[in-house]
Amino acid sequence: MLVVRNIAEICTGRVGPIPLNDELPITRLRNSAIGIEGDTIAWIQGDDPANWSDNARVIDANGGCVIPGLIDCHTHTVFAGTREDEYVQRAQGLSYAEIARRGGGIKNSVDAVRECSVDQLVEQALPRLQRMLALGVTTVEIKSGYGLTVEDEFKMLRAVKRLNELQPIELIGTYLAAHTTPREFEGNPDGFLDLVLDANVLDQIREEGLAEFADVFCETTAFNVEQSRRFLTTCADAGLTPRVHADQITQIGASKLAAEVGATSADHLERIDDESINAMRDAETVAVLLPACSFYLGVEQAPARRIIDAGLPVAIATDFNPGSSVVESLPLTMSIACSQMGMTPAQTLIATTANAAAVLKRENKVGAIKEGMQADLTILEVPTIEQMCYFAGRNCTKTVIKKGHVV
């Protein structure tokens, strides 16, 4: 048995998704210890050695807060190359959309990924994941979308699968072939969709276990609503759960589409309207907000308070990618949500644990500290979640436990 004791407070929530307009979205347990058997939380009870066996291995939290392992439910962690030239162009006044129209943006990353092997993609991504783990992150979703040929999309997803075997973070693959139209299909997005939606392609994704979700960038610079609906429904028929990049730059009905097709989430939502908020809430589609992306691009944040007040559950993720959010740190992203979106530290904790788990359809396994749940824990060196968010940019993680093992 593994026991974690001397905890300032165990800070967790119930199983997600949880609307964050609840006055008490989290539970704070004091004077308690956590017992772990194998990969499972066996008990939570008083911090008294009489409660556990003499041969138990004990971890002293030294008065730190214990939270569920953090979950980054929207990333593009597998990529090649860097795009610091675009970072400079934005500093000089060009927008993300303007850079994309000039042939930059996603297509620059596509060129770099196509030149790499699976081994090279794995080699570049591994240290990124190691840094995320050191920040207390124990589950990460990773999208394809920088290949934009069938083989290059497979290459990215195979890299994710291999990375899942090489390090402790649990990785979940998402098929984002509909990220943008590649140069060779310029002016023919439907022809490109024919290619990536071929039944043999989707069968192979299922047979190799390469992805659980399908995602589309529904935007004026990418795919329109009808094209996005076609991509998502075809993928859903093949067993991939829909998700949508929605309402980031313009409002064209992407978040409402997410609700219509039963997507587990609509992500970004900087331009969401009230009608779409209500539609998503009724459809039980979680709003995934990406505050580090807006921070990195220097644009207006998504209307978090309006979304929360409407009772729509919110998750938060980094959107870590080489162009619009070169931010690996989920704790820093939580701090940005507090300072720029008006969310409380308690709300950001639920948004990066219970609600993020619900987005990834793992709410009954991870995202909360409860008996019978998987033992994914982050032990902080500070006594409260409020201090973690307050120390923006500082790594407050002391120890990370994944599936009952200190990693």
C-alpha positions as CSV (number, residue, x, y, z in Angstrom):
1,M,0.0,0.0,0.0
2,L,1.0,3.6,-0.7
3,V,-0.2,6.3,1.7
4,V,-0.1,10.0,1.2
5,R,-0.3,11.9,4.5
6,N,0.4,15.3,6.2
7,I,-1.8,17.0,3.6
8,A,-2.9,20.6,4.1
9,E,-6.1,19.8,2.1
10,I,-7.3,17.4,-0.5
11,C,-8.9,19.6,-3.1
12,T,-11.2,17.9,-5.5
13,G,-14.7,17.9,-7.0
14,R,-17.4,15.3,-7.8
15,V,-17.4,13.4,-11.0
16,G,-17.8,15.7,-14.0
17,P,-19.1,17.4,-15.9
18,I,-19.8,20.1,-13.2
19,P,-21.4,23.5,-14.0
20,L,-19.1,26.1,-12.5
21,N,-21.9,28.4,-11.4
22,D,-22.3,26.1,-8.4
23,E,-21.3,28.1,-5.3
24,L,-19.2,25.2,-4.0
25,P,-17.7,23.3,-7.0
26,I,-15.0,21.8,-5.0
27,T,-14.6,19.8,-1.8
28,R,-11.7,20.5,0.6
29,L,-10.8,17.7,3.0
30,R,-8.4,18.4,5.9
31,N,-6.7,16.1,8.4
32,S,-7.1,13.3,5.9
33,A,-4.7,10.8,4.3
34,I,-5.1,8.9,1.0
35,G,-4.5,5.1,0.8
36,I,-3.6,3.6,-2.6
37,E,-3.8,-0.1,-3.5
38,G,-2.3,-1.0,-6.9
39,D,-3.5,1.7,-9.3
40,T,-6.7,2.6,-7.3
41,I,-7.6,5.0,-4.5
42,A,-8.5,2.5,-1.7
43,W,-9.6,4.9,1.0
44,I,-9.6,8.5,2.2
45,Q,-9.6,8.7,6.0
46,G,-8.1,10.4,9.1
47,D,-4.4,11.1,9.0
48,D,-3.5,8.5,11.7
49,P,-0.9,5.8,11.2
50,A,-3.3,3.4,13.0
51,N,-5.4,3.5,9.8
52,W,-2.7,1.8,7.7
53,S,-0.3,-1.2,8.0
54,D,3.2,-0.9,9.3
55,N,4.7,-1.9,5.9
56,A,2.8,0.8,3.9
57,R,5.0,3.1,1.9
58,V,4.4,6.6,3.1
59,I,4.7,9.8,1.2
60,D,4.9,13.0,3.3
61,A,3.1,15.9,1.5
62,N,4.8,18.2,4.0
63,G,1.7,20.4,4.3
64,G,1.1,20.6,0.6
65,C,-2.3,20.5,-1.2
66,V,-3.2,17.3,-3.1
67,I,-5.3,17.6,-6.2
68,P,-6.3,15.2,-9.0
69,G,-3.7,14.7,-11.7
70,L,-4.3,17.6,-14.1
71,I,-5.8,16.8,-17.5
72,D,-4.9,18.7,-20.7
73,C,-7.8,17.9,-22.9
74,H,-6.9,19.9,-26.0
75,T,-3.3,19.9,-27.4
76,H,-1.3,19.5,-30.6
77,T,1.8,18.3,-28.8
78,V,3.1,16.2,-31.7
79,F,4.6,18.6,-34.3
80,A,7.9,19.4,-36.0
81,G,9.7,22.7,-36.4
82,T,9.1,26.1,-34.9
83,R,7.3,29.3,-36.1
84,E,9.0,32.1,-34.2
85,D,8.9,34.2,-37.4
86,E,5.1,34.3,-37.1
87,Y,5.5,35.3,-33.5
88,V,7.5,38.3,-34.6
89,Q,5.0,39.1,-37.4
90,R,2.2,39.2,-34.9
91,A,4.2,41.5,-32.7
92,Q,4.5,43.8,-35.7
93,G,0.7,43.9,-36.2
94,L,-0.3,41.0,-38.4
95,S,-3.2,38.8,-37.2
96,Y,-3.2,35.0,-37.1
97,A,-5.8,35.0,-39.9
98,E,-3.6,37.3,-42.0
99,I,-0.6,35.2,-41.6
100,A,-2.6,32.1,-42.7
101,R,-3.9,33.9,-45.8
102,R,-0.3,34.7,-46.7
103,G,0.5,31.0,-46.7
104,G,1.8,30.7,-43.2
105,G,0.2,29.2,-40.1
106,I,-0.7,25.6,-40.0
107,K,0.7,24.9,-43.5
108,N,4.2,25.7,-42.2
109,S,3.9,23.0,-39.6
110,V,2.5,20.7,-42.3
111,D,5.7,21.1,-44.3
112,A,7.9,20.3,-41.3
113,V,5.8,17.2,-40.2
114,R,5.9,15.7,-43.7
115,E,9.7,15.8,-43.6
116,C,9.8,13.8,-40.4
117,S,9.6,10.1,-39.6
118,V,7.5,8.7,-36.7
119,D,10.8,8.3,-34.8
120,Q,11.7,11.9,-35.3
121,L,8.2,13.1,-34.2
122,V,8.5,10.9,-31.1
123,E,11.9,12.2,-30.3
124,Q,10.8,15.9,-30.5
125,A,7.6,15.3,-28.5
126,L,9.0,13.3,-25.6
127,P,10.7,16.1,-23.7
128,R,7.5,18.2,-24.1
129,L,5.6,15.5,-22.3
130,Q,8.3,15.2,-19.7
131,R,7.9,18.9,-18.9
132,M,4.1,18.6,-18.8
133,L,4.4,15.7,-16.3
134,A,6.7,17.7,-14.1
135,L,3.9,20.3,-13.9
136,G,1.4,17.8,-12.5
137,V,-0.3,16.8,-15.8
138,T,-1.2,13.1,-15.9
139,T,-3.5,12.8,-19.0
140,V,-3.1,14.6,-22.3
141,E,-5.2,14.6,-25.5
142,I,-3.1,15.0,-28.7
143,K,-4.5,15.8,-32.2
144,S,-3.1,15.1,-35.6
145,G,-3.7,17.7,-38.2
146,Y,-0.2,18.7,-39.4
147,G,0.1,15.9,-41.9
148,L,-2.9,16.5,-44.2
149,T,-2.2,13.4,-46.2
150,V,-3.5,10.1,-45.2
151,E,-0.1,8.6,-44.5
152,D,1.2,11.8,-42.7
153,E,-1.9,11.9,-40.5
154,F,-1.4,8.2,-39.7
155,K,2.3,9.0,-38.9
156,M,1.2,11.6,-36.3
157,L,-1.3,9.3,-34.7
158,R,1.2,6.4,-34.6
159,A,3.7,8.8,-32.9
160,V,1.1,9.5,-30.2
161,K,0.5,5.8,-29.7
162,R,4.2,5.1,-29.4
163,L,4.6,8.0,-27.0
164,N,1.9,6.5,-24.8
165,E,4.1,3.5,-24.3
166,L,7.3,5.4,-23.6
167,Q,6.3,7.7,-20.7
168,P,3.8,7.9,-17.8
169,I,1.2,10.4,-19.1
170,E,-1.9,8.7,-20.5
171,L,-2.3,10.0,-24.1
172,I,-5.5,10.1,-26.1
173,G,-5.4,10.5,-29.9
174,T,-7.7,12.7,-32.0
175,Y,-8.1,12.6,-35.8
176,L,-7.9,16.2,-36.9
177,A,-7.4,15.6,-40.6
178,A,-9.9,18.5,-41.2
179,H,-7.5,21.1,-39.8
180,T,-7.2,23.0,-43.0
181,T,-7.1,22.3,-46.7
182,P,-3.6,21.4,-47.9
183,R,-1.9,23.3,-50.7
184,E,-2.4,20.4,-53.2
185,F,-6.2,20.7,-52.6
186,E,-6.4,24.5,-52.7
187,G,-9.9,25.4,-53.8
188,N,-11.1,21.9,-53.4
189,P,-11.8,21.2,-49.7
190,D,-14.5,18.6,-50.6
191,G,-12.0,16.6,-52.6
192,F,-9.7,16.6,-49.6
193,L,-12.5,15.4,-47.4
194,D,-13.2,12.6,-49.8
195,L,-9.6,11.5,-49.2
196,V,-9.5,11.6,-45.4
197,L,-13.0,10.2,-45.0
198,D,-12.4,7.2,-47.2
199,A,-13.9,4.1,-45.4
200,N,-10.5,2.2,-45.6
201,V,-8.8,5.1,-43.8
202,L,-11.3,5.2,-41.0
203,D,-11.3,1.4,-40.7
204,Q,-7.5,1.5,-40.3
205,I,-7.7,4.1,-37.5
206,R,-10.1,1.9,-35.7
207,E,-8.1,-1.3,-36.3
208,E,-4.8,0.2,-35.1
209,G,-6.5,2.0,-32.2
210,L,-5.0,5.3,-33.3
211,A,-7.7,7.7,-32.2
212,E,-10.8,7.9,-30.0
213,F,-12.0,11.3,-31.3
214,A,-12.5,13.3,-34.5
215,D,-12.0,17.0,-34.6
216,V,-12.6,19.7,-37.3
217,F,-11.6,23.3,-37.6
218,C,-14.9,24.9,-38.5
219,E,-14.0,28.4,-39.6
220,T,-13.9,30.8,-42.6
221,T,-10.2,30.0,-43.1
222,A,-10.8,26.2,-42.9
223,F,-14.1,24.2,-43.3
224,N,-17.6,25.6,-43.4
225,V,-20.5,24.2,-41.3
226,E,-21.7,21.7,-43.9
227,Q,-18.2,20.4,-44.6
228,S,-17.6,20.1,-40.9
229,R,-20.9,18.3,-40.4
230,R,-20.0,15.8,-43.1
231,F,-16.6,15.2,-41.5
232,L,-17.9,14.7,-38.0
233,T,-20.9,12.5,-38.9
234,T,-18.8,10.2,-41.1
235,C,-16.2,9.9,-38.4
236,A,-18.9,9.2,-35.8
237,D,-20.3,6.4,-37.9
238,A,-16.8,4.9,-37.8
239,G,-16.7,5.1,-34.0
240,L,-14.8,8.4,-33.5
241,T,-16.5,10.8,-31.0
242,P,-17.0,14.3,-32.5
243,R,-15.2,17.4,-31.2
244,V,-15.1,20.9,-32.8
245,H,-12.7,23.8,-33.1
246,A,-15.5,26.4,-32.9
247,D,-16.1,30.2,-32.9
248,Q,-12.4,31.1,-32.6
249,I,-12.1,33.9,-35.2
250,T,-15.7,34.3,-36.6
251,Q,-19.2,33.2,-35.6
252,I,-20.4,30.9,-38.4
253,G,-22.5,28.4,-36.3
254,A,-19.7,26.0,-35.4
255,S,-20.6,25.7,-31.7
256,K,-24.3,25.1,-32.6
257,L,-23.1,22.4,-35.0
258,A,-21.2,20.8,-32.1
259,A,-24.5,20.5,-30.2
260,E,-26.3,19.2,-33.2
261,V,-23.9,16.3,-33.8
262,G,-23.6,15.4,-30.1
263,A,-20.0,16.5,-29.8
264,T,-18.3,15.9,-26.5
265,S,-16.9,19.4,-26.7
266,A,-16.7,22.6,-28.6
267,D,-13.3,24.3,-28.1
268,H,-12.1,27.9,-28.3
269,L,-15.5,29.8,-28.3
270,E,-14.0,33.3,-28.4
271,R,-17.0,34.4,-30.6
272,I,-19.7,32.2,-29.1
273,D,-23.3,33.7,-28.9
274,D,-26.0,33.1,-26.3
275,E,-28.0,30.9,-28.6
276,S,-25.1,28.6,-29.1
277,I,-24.3,28.5,-25.3
278,N,-27.9,27.4,-24.6
279,A,-27.7,24.8,-27.4
280,M,-24.5,23.3,-26.1
281,R,-25.9,23.2,-22.5
282,D,-29.0,21.4,-23.7
283,A,-26.9,18.9,-25.7
284,E,-24.5,18.4,-22.7
285,T,-21.5,19.5,-24.9
286,V,-18.7,20.8,-22.7
287,A,-17.1,24.2,-23.5
288,V,-13.4,23.9,-23.7
289,L,-11.8,27.3,-23.2
290,L,-8.2,28.0,-24.3
291,P,-7.0,31.1,-22.4
292,A,-3.3,30.6,-23.2
293,C,-4.1,30.8,-26.9
294,S,-5.8,34.2,-26.6
295,F,-3.0,35.3,-24.3
296,Y,-0.4,34.2,-26.8
297,L,-2.1,35.8,-29.8
298,G,-3.0,39.0,-27.8
299,V,-6.7,38.8,-28.6
300,E,-9.9,38.9,-26.6
301,Q,-10.6,36.0,-24.3
302,A,-13.6,33.7,-24.6
303,P,-16.6,35.0,-22.5
304,A,-16.0,32.6,-19.6
305,R,-18.2,34.4,-17.1
306,R,-21.2,34.4,-19.5
307,I,-20.7,30.7,-20.3
308,I,-20.4,29.8,-16.7
309,D,-23.4,31.9,-15.6
310,A,-25.5,30.1,-18.2
311,G,-24.8,26.7,-16.5
312,L,-22.7,25.3,-19.3
313,P,-19.8,23.2,-17.9
314,V,-16.4,24.5,-18.8
315,A,-13.0,22.8,-19.2
316,I,-9.7,24.5,-19.7
317,A,-6.7,23.3,-21.8
318,T,-3.4,24.7,-23.1
319,D,-4.0,24.3,-26.8
320,F,-0.3,23.7,-26.9
321,N,0.8,24.0,-30.5
322,P,3.7,25.6,-32.5
323,G,1.8,28.6,-33.9
324,S,-0.9,30.1,-31.7
325,S,-0.2,28.7,-28.2
326,V,3.4,27.7,-27.5
327,V,2.5,27.1,-23.9
328,E,3.1,23.7,-22.3
329,S,2.1,24.7,-18.8
330,L,-1.5,23.9,-17.7
331,P,-1.0,25.6,-14.3
332,L,0.1,28.8,-16.1
333,T,-3.0,28.5,-18.3
334,M,-5.1,28.2,-15.1
335,S,-3.5,31.4,-13.8
336,I,-4.4,33.2,-17.1
337,A,-8.0,32.0,-16.8
338,C,-8.1,33.6,-13.3
339,S,-6.5,36.9,-14.3
340,Q,-8.0,37.4,-17.7
341,M,-11.3,35.5,-17.7
342,G,-12.5,36.1,-14.2
343,M,-12.5,32.5,-13.1
344,T,-11.6,31.5,-9.6
345,P,-8.8,29.0,-8.8
346,A,-11.4,26.5,-7.6
347,Q,-13.2,26.8,-10.9
348,T,-10.0,26.3,-12.9
349,L,-9.2,23.2,-10.9
350,I,-12.6,21.6,-11.8
351,A,-12.1,22.8,-15.4
352,T,-8.7,20.9,-15.6
353,T,-9.8,17.8,-13.8
354,A,-13.4,16.6,-13.5
355,N,-14.6,18.5,-16.6
356,A,-11.6,17.8,-18.7
357,A,-12.1,14.1,-17.9
358,A,-15.7,14.3,-19.1
359,V,-14.5,15.8,-22.4
360,L,-12.3,12.7,-22.8
361,K,-15.0,10.3,-21.7
362,R,-13.0,9.3,-18.6
363,E,-15.0,11.0,-15.9
364,N,-15.5,7.7,-14.0
365,K,-11.8,6.9,-14.0
366,V,-9.8,10.1,-13.5
367,G,-10.4,13.8,-12.6
368,A,-11.5,13.4,-9.0
369,I,-10.0,12.0,-5.7
370,K,-12.5,9.4,-4.6
371,E,-12.4,5.8,-3.5
372,G,-12.4,3.4,-6.5
373,M,-11.0,6.0,-8.9
374,Q,-7.6,5.6,-10.5
375,A,-4.9,7.0,-8.3
376,D,-3.7,10.0,-10.4
377,L,-2.6,12.6,-7.9
378,T,-0.5,15.8,-7.9
379,I,1.0,16.8,-4.6
380,L,1.7,20.5,-4.5
381,E,4.4,22.2,-2.4
382,V,1.9,25.0,-1.6
383,P,-1.1,24.5,0.8
384,T,-3.9,25.6,-1.5
385,I,-5.0,25.7,-5.1
386,E,-5.3,29.4,-4.7
387,Q,-1.6,29.7,-4.1
388,M,-0.8,27.6,-7.1
389,C,-2.7,29.9,-9.4
390,Y,-1.4,33.0,-7.5
391,F,2.2,32.1,-8.3
392,A,1.7,32.4,-12.0
393,G,4.4,30.7,-14.0
394,R,6.0,29.0,-11.0
395,N,6.0,25.2,-10.9
396,C,4.4,24.4,-7.5
397,T,4.3,20.6,-8.1
398,K,6.2,18.5,-5.6
399,T,5.3,14.9,-6.5
400,V,3.2,13.3,-9.3
401,I,1.5,9.9,-8.9
402,K,0.1,8.1,-12.0
403,K,-1.8,4.9,-11.6
404,G,-0.6,4.5,-8.1
405,H,3.1,5.0,-9.0
406,V,5.3,8.0,-8.2
407,V,6.5,9.1,-11.6
